[in-house]
């Protein structure tokens, strides 16, 4: 049974930083492309970043490029999102997702439909 736990979300002042974590079990974590997504109230789920199985390929949405950094530690079955220069518009519930199938690709997808979502998310609230 796959279990995913996101953590690290907090209330933070604009300009501040947070580091989110996503720890997975019940799957071969190192074989999966992973992604970070967020959903703000009244809005659809938004892709913000992804990383392939090895960490050699990463991609970011324009809204977070240059401020957020995705990384992974396959030995710890954990995905990270370092978020710097936070803005009030970053306020959302943040989720991690696993690719639908394990694949050692050299790319990652920006389509939310390409991922499974297992966890409850972690809330990030940025105030000005």
GIPE-V787933 format. One record per residue. N is the residue number from 1. RES is the residue in one small letter. SS is DSSP state (hx for helix, st for strand, lp for the rest). OMEGA is omega as a letter, one per 30 degrees, with the letter a starting at -180 (* if undefined). Layout:
n->N res->RES ss->SS omega->OMEGA
n->N res->RES ss->SS omega->OMEGA
This chain:
n->1 res->x ss->lp omega->a
n->2 res->x ss->lp omega->l
n->3 res->x ss->st omega->l
n->4 res->x ss->st omega->l
n->5 res->x ss->st omega->l
n->6 res->x ss->st omega->l
n->7 res->x ss->st omega->l
n->8 res->x ss->lp omega->l
n->9 res->x ss->lp omega->a
n->10 res->x ss->lp omega->l
n->11 res->x ss->st omega->a
n->12 res->x ss->st omega->l
n->13 res->x ss->st omega->l
n->14 res->x ss->lp omega->a
n->15 res->x ss->lp omega->a
n->16 res->x ss->lp omega->a
n->17 res->x ss->lp omega->l
n->18 res->x ss->st omega->l
n->19 res->x ss->st omega->l
n->20 res->x ss->st omega->l
n->21 res->x ss->st omega->l
n->22 res->x ss->st omega->a
n->23 res->x ss->st omega->a
n->24 res->x ss->st omega->l
n->25 res->x ss->st omega->l
n->26 res->x ss->lp omega->l
n->27 res->x ss->lp omega->l
n->28 res->x ss->lp omega->a
n->29 res->x ss->hx omega->a
n->30 res->x ss->hx omega->a
n->31 res->x ss->hx omega->a
n->32 res->x ss->lp omega->l
n->33 res->x ss->lp omega->a
n->34 res->x ss->st omega->l
n->35 res->x ss->st omega->l
n->36 res->x ss->st omega->a
n->37 res->x ss->st omega->l
n->38 res->x ss->st omega->l
n->39 res->x ss->st omega->l
n->40 res->x ss->lp omega->a
n->41 res->x ss->lp omega->l
n->42 res->x ss->lp omega->a
n->43 res->x ss->lp omega->l
n->44 res->x ss->lp omega->l
n->45 res->x ss->lp omega->a
n->46 res->x ss->st omega->l
n->47 res->x ss->st omega->l
n->48 res->x ss->st omega->a
n->49 res->x ss->st omega->l
n->50 res->x ss->st omega->a
n->51 res->x ss->st omega->a
n->52 res->x ss->lp omega->a
n->53 res->x ss->lp omega->a
n->54 res->x ss->lp omega->a
n->55 res->x ss->lp omega->a
n->56 res->x ss->lp omega->l
n->57 res->x ss->lp omega->a
n->58 res->x ss->st omega->l
n->59 res->x ss->st omega->a
n->60 res->x ss->st omega->l
n->61 res->x ss->lp omega->a
n->62 res->x ss->lp omega->a
n->63 res->x ss->lp omega->a
n->64 res->x ss->lp omega->a
n->65 res->x ss->lp omega->a
n->66 res->x ss->lp omega->l
n->67 res->x ss->lp omega->a
n->68 res->x ss->st omega->l
n->69 res->x ss->st omega->l
n->70 res->x ss->st omega->l
n->71 res->x ss->st omega->l
n->72 res->x ss->st omega->l
n->73 res->x ss->st omega->a
n->74 res->x ss->hx omega->l
n->75 res->x ss->hx omega->a
n->76 res->x ss->hx omega->a
n->77 res->x ss->lp omega->a
n->78 res->x ss->st omega->l
n->79 res->x ss->st omega->a
n->80 res->x ss->st omega->l
n->81 res->x ss->st omega->l
n->82 res->x ss->st omega->a
n->83 res->x ss->st omega->l
n->84 res->x ss->lp omega->l
n->85 res->x ss->lp omega->a
n->86 res->x ss->lp omega->a
n->87 res->x ss->lp omega->l
n->88 res->x ss->hx omega->l
n->89 res->x ss->hx omega->l
n->90 res->x ss->hx omega->l
n->91 res->x ss->lp omega->a
n->92 res->x ss->st omega->l
n->93 res->x ss->st omega->a
n->94 res->x ss->st omega->a
n->95 res->x ss->st omega->l
n->96 res->x ss->st omega->l
n->97 res->x ss->st omega->l
n->98 res->x ss->st omega->l
n->99 res->x ss->st omega->a
n->100 res->x ss->lp omega->l
n->101 res->x ss->lp omega->l
n->102 res->x ss->lp omega->l
n->103 res->x ss->lp omega->l
n->104 res->x ss->lp omega->l
n->105 res->x ss->lp omega->l
n->106 res->x ss->lp omega->l
n->107 res->x ss->lp omega->l
n->108 res->x ss->lp omega->a
n->109 res->x ss->lp omega->l
n->110 res->x ss->lp omega->a
n->111 res->x ss->lp omega->l
n->112 res->x ss->hx omega->a
n->113 res->x ss->hx omega->a
n->114 res->x ss->hx omega->a
n->115 res->x ss->st omega->l
n->116 res->x ss->st omega->a
n->117 res->x ss->lp omega->a
n->118 res->x ss->lp omega->a
n->119 res->x ss->lp omega->a
n->120 res->x ss->lp omega->a
n->121 res->x ss->lp omega->l
n->122 res->x ss->st omega->a
n->123 res->x ss->st omega->l
n->124 res->x ss->st omega->l
n->125 res->x ss->st omega->a
n->126 res->x ss->st omega->a
n->127 res->x ss->st omega->a
n->128 res->x ss->lp omega->*
